[in-house]
Amino acid sequence: MAKLVGVVFSGLAALSVEGVEDAGDVIVVRASTRGDEVECPSCGTPTSRVHAFHERIPADVPVDGRRVLVRLRIRRMRRPVTECVRRTFREQVPGLIERYRRRTVRLDEQVRGVVTPRTTGHRVTATSAEPRRALSGGGSVRGQSIHRTSSRSTRRWSSRIR
């Protein structure tokens, strides 16, 4: 079982995988960081003193067409040096999850590969050539009727949707 988990969730190699559960349309991976010493982000002094634990639940790359959530147990470390400006800090897992993110790094890379400027619905502006063709051809955008108009009214219309 451990070998299969290592193959399927190879992107989580920096963690200690404690278990995998099937929750219907979601696969939940319970994992924690390894018990190694962690360097303080402010002064760089290594510490292994644990202050508390914190749980993060980032999304990971789908497996077999189902969402994967990682219940990640992260340690909050206490600084042994009193001169440091930080008394406690959360350990980070570089290459797996970044600060304040709800997705793993590899899922972010996949999402960035799929989402391009063309698919994000870029704004319609009067300076872009493509929107001018769309405006001059007639039709309807966002429930507003668009007909052949002068450039002045086109600029007014485009400024309203920004």
C-alpha positions as a Markdown table, in Angstrom:
| # | Residue | x | y | z |
|---|---|---|---|---|
| 1 | Met | 0.0 | 0.0 | 0.0 |
| 2 | Ala | 2.8 | 2.4 | 0.9 |
| 3 | Lys | 4.5 | 1.8 | -2.5 |
| 4 | Leu | 1.2 | 2.6 | -4.3 |
| 5 | Val | 0.7 | 5.8 | -2.3 |
| 6 | Gly | 4.3 | 6.8 | -3.2 |
| 7 | Val | 3.6 | 6.3 | -6.9 |
| 8 | Val | 0.2 | 7.9 | -7.1 |
| 9 | Phe | 1.1 | 10.9 | -4.9 |
| 10 | Ser | 4.7 | 11.3 | -5.9 |
| 11 | Gly | 4.4 | 15.1 | -5.7 |
| 12 | Leu | 4.0 | 14.8 | -1.9 |
| 13 | Ala | 7.4 | 13.1 | -1.4 |
| 14 | Ala | 8.4 | 16.0 | 1.0 |
| 15 | Leu | 5.7 | 14.9 | 3.4 |
| 16 | Ser | 5.0 | 11.9 | 5.5 |
| 17 | Val | 1.7 | 10.5 | 4.2 |
| 18 | Glu | -0.3 | 9.1 | 7.1 |
| 19 | Gly | -3.3 | 7.9 | 5.2 |
| 20 | Val | -5.6 | 8.1 | 2.2 |
| 21 | Glu | -9.4 | 8.0 | 2.4 |
| 22 | Asp | -12.1 | 7.9 | -0.3 |
| 23 | Ala | -14.8 | 10.4 | 0.4 |
| 24 | Gly | -16.9 | 9.9 | -2.7 |
| 25 | Asp | -16.0 | 12.4 | -5.4 |
| 26 | Val | -12.9 | 13.6 | -3.4 |
| 27 | Ile | -9.8 | 11.8 | -2.3 |
| 28 | Val | -8.4 | 13.0 | 1.0 |
| 29 | Val | -4.7 | 12.5 | 1.8 |
| 30 | Arg | -3.7 | 13.0 | 5.4 |
| 31 | Ala | -0.1 | 14.1 | 5.7 |
| 32 | Ser | 2.3 | 15.9 | 7.9 |
| 33 | Thr | 5.7 | 17.5 | 7.6 |
| 34 | Arg | 8.7 | 15.5 | 8.7 |
| 35 | Gly | 10.2 | 16.2 | 12.1 |
| 36 | Asp | 13.3 | 17.9 | 10.8 |
| 37 | Glu | 14.8 | 21.1 | 12.1 |
| 38 | Val | 13.4 | 24.2 | 10.5 |
| 39 | Glu | 15.3 | 27.5 | 9.8 |
| 40 | Cys | 13.7 | 30.7 | 11.1 |
| 41 | Pro | 12.7 | 32.9 | 8.1 |
| 42 | Ser | 14.0 | 36.0 | 9.9 |
| 43 | Cys | 17.4 | 35.1 | 11.3 |
| 44 | Gly | 18.1 | 31.6 | 9.8 |
| 45 | Thr | 18.7 | 29.9 | 13.1 |
| 46 | Pro | 17.5 | 26.3 | 13.0 |
| 47 | Thr | 15.0 | 25.1 | 15.6 |
| 48 | Ser | 13.1 | 21.9 | 16.4 |
| 49 | Arg | 11.0 | 23.3 | 19.3 |
| 50 | Val | 7.3 | 22.9 | 18.5 |
| 51 | His | 4.9 | 25.6 | 19.7 |
| 52 | Ala | 1.7 | 24.2 | 18.2 |
| 53 | Phe | 0.2 | 22.5 | 15.2 |
| 54 | His | -1.7 | 24.0 | 12.3 |
| 55 | Glu | -3.8 | 22.3 | 9.6 |
| 56 | Arg | -3.9 | 23.5 | 5.9 |
| 57 | Ile | -6.1 | 21.8 | 3.3 |
| 58 | Pro | -4.7 | 22.6 | -0.2 |
| 59 | Ala | -6.0 | 21.0 | -3.4 |
| 60 | Asp | -3.7 | 18.8 | -5.4 |
| 61 | Val | -3.6 | 17.4 | -8.9 |
| 62 | Pro | -6.7 | 15.2 | -9.6 |
| 63 | Val | -6.4 | 11.4 | -9.6 |
| 64 | Asp | -8.7 | 9.3 | -11.7 |
| 65 | Gly | -10.9 | 12.3 | -12.5 |
| 66 | Arg | -11.5 | 13.0 | -8.8 |
| 67 | Arg | -10.4 | 16.0 | -6.7 |
| 68 | Val | -7.6 | 15.5 | -4.3 |
| 69 | Leu | -7.4 | 17.4 | -1.0 |
| 70 | Val | -4.3 | 17.2 | 1.3 |
| 71 | Arg | -5.0 | 17.6 | 5.0 |
| 72 | Leu | -1.6 | 18.9 | 5.8 |
| 73 | Arg | -0.5 | 19.1 | 9.5 |
| 74 | Ile | 2.1 | 21.8 | 9.8 |
| 75 | Arg | 4.1 | 22.7 | 12.9 |
| 76 | Arg | 4.3 | 26.2 | 14.4 |
| 77 | Met | 7.8 | 26.5 | 15.6 |
| 78 | Arg | 9.1 | 28.5 | 18.6 |
| 79 | Arg | 12.3 | 30.4 | 18.4 |
| 80 | Pro | 15.1 | 29.6 | 20.9 |
| 81 | Val | 16.9 | 32.9 | 20.4 |
| 82 | Thr | 15.2 | 35.8 | 22.2 |
| 83 | Glu | 16.9 | 38.5 | 20.1 |
| 84 | Cys | 15.0 | 37.4 | 17.0 |
| 85 | Val | 12.0 | 39.6 | 16.0 |
| 86 | Arg | 9.8 | 36.5 | 15.4 |
| 87 | Arg | 8.9 | 34.4 | 18.4 |
| 88 | Thr | 7.0 | 31.8 | 16.5 |
| 89 | Phe | 6.6 | 30.9 | 12.8 |
| 90 | Arg | 5.0 | 28.2 | 10.7 |
| 91 | Glu | 7.2 | 25.8 | 8.8 |
| 92 | Gln | 7.0 | 26.0 | 5.0 |
| 93 | Val | 7.2 | 23.1 | 2.6 |
| 94 | Pro | 9.1 | 24.6 | -0.4 |
| 95 | Gly | 8.2 | 23.2 | -3.8 |
| 96 | Leu | 4.9 | 21.8 | -2.5 |
| 97 | Ile | 2.8 | 24.6 | -1.1 |
| 98 | Glu | 3.5 | 28.3 | -0.9 |
| 99 | Arg | 2.4 | 30.8 | 1.7 |
| 100 | Tyr | -1.3 | 31.7 | 1.7 |
| 101 | Arg | -2.1 | 29.4 | -1.3 |
| 102 | Arg | -5.0 | 26.9 | -1.4 |
| 103 | Arg | -3.4 | 24.8 | -4.2 |
| 104 | Thr | -0.2 | 22.9 | -4.4 |
| 105 | Val | 2.6 | 24.2 | -6.6 |
| 106 | Arg | 2.1 | 21.4 | -9.2 |
| 107 | Leu | -1.7 | 22.1 | -9.4 |
| 108 | Asp | -0.9 | 25.8 | -9.9 |
| 109 | Glu | 1.4 | 25.0 | -12.7 |
| 110 | Gln | -1.2 | 22.9 | -14.4 |
| 111 | Val | -3.9 | 25.6 | -14.0 |
| 112 | Arg | -1.5 | 28.2 | -15.4 |
| 113 | Gly | -0.8 | 25.9 | -18.4 |
| 114 | Val | -4.5 | 25.7 | -19.2 |
| 115 | Val | -5.5 | 29.3 | -18.5 |
| 116 | Thr | -4.1 | 31.7 | -21.1 |
| 117 | Pro | -4.9 | 35.3 | -21.8 |
| 118 | Arg | -7.3 | 34.3 | -24.5 |
| 119 | Thr | -9.4 | 32.1 | -22.2 |
| 120 | Thr | -9.6 | 34.5 | -19.3 |
| 121 | Gly | -12.1 | 36.8 | -21.1 |
| 122 | His | -9.9 | 39.9 | -21.5 |
| 123 | Arg | -11.5 | 43.2 | -21.3 |
| 124 | Val | -13.1 | 44.9 | -24.3 |
| 125 | Thr | -11.2 | 48.2 | -24.9 |
| 126 | Ala | -11.4 | 50.7 | -27.7 |
| 127 | Thr | -7.7 | 50.4 | -28.4 |
| 128 | Ser | -7.7 | 46.6 | -29.2 |
| 129 | Ala | -8.3 | 45.6 | -32.8 |
| 130 | Glu | -10.4 | 42.5 | -32.0 |
| 131 | Pro | -13.1 | 44.2 | -29.9 |
| 132 | Arg | -13.5 | 46.9 | -32.5 |
| 133 | Arg | -14.4 | 44.3 | -35.1 |
| 134 | Ala | -16.8 | 42.7 | -32.6 |
| 135 | Leu | -18.4 | 46.1 | -31.9 |
| 136 | Ser | -18.7 | 47.1 | -35.5 |
| 137 | Gly | -20.4 | 43.9 | -36.5 |
| 138 | Gly | -23.5 | 44.4 | -34.3 |
| 139 | Gly | -24.8 | 41.9 | -31.8 |
| 140 | Ser | -25.2 | 41.9 | -28.0 |
| 141 | Val | -22.6 | 41.8 | -25.2 |
| 142 | Arg | -23.7 | 41.6 | -21.6 |
| 143 | Gly | -27.3 | 42.3 | -22.5 |
| 144 | Gln | -26.5 | 45.6 | -24.3 |
| 145 | Ser | -27.3 | 46.0 | -27.9 |
| 146 | Ile | -24.4 | 47.0 | -30.1 |
| 147 | His | -24.9 | 48.5 | -33.5 |
| 148 | Arg | -22.7 | 50.3 | -35.9 |
| 149 | Thr | -21.7 | 53.5 | -34.1 |
| 150 | Ser | -19.3 | 56.3 | -34.1 |
| 151 | Ser | -16.0 | 55.9 | -32.3 |
| 152 | Arg | -17.1 | 58.3 | -29.7 |
| 153 | Ser | -20.1 | 56.2 | -28.5 |
| 154 | Thr | -17.9 | 53.1 | -28.7 |
| 155 | Arg | -15.4 | 54.6 | -26.3 |
| 156 | Arg | -18.3 | 55.6 | -24.0 |
| 157 | Trp | -19.6 | 52.0 | -24.1 |
| 158 | Ser | -16.2 | 50.4 | -23.5 |
| 159 | Ser | -15.6 | 52.7 | -20.5 |
| 160 | Arg | -18.8 | 51.5 | -18.9 |
| 161 | Ile | -17.8 | 47.8 | -18.8 |
| 162 | Arg | -14.3 | 48.3 | -17.2 |
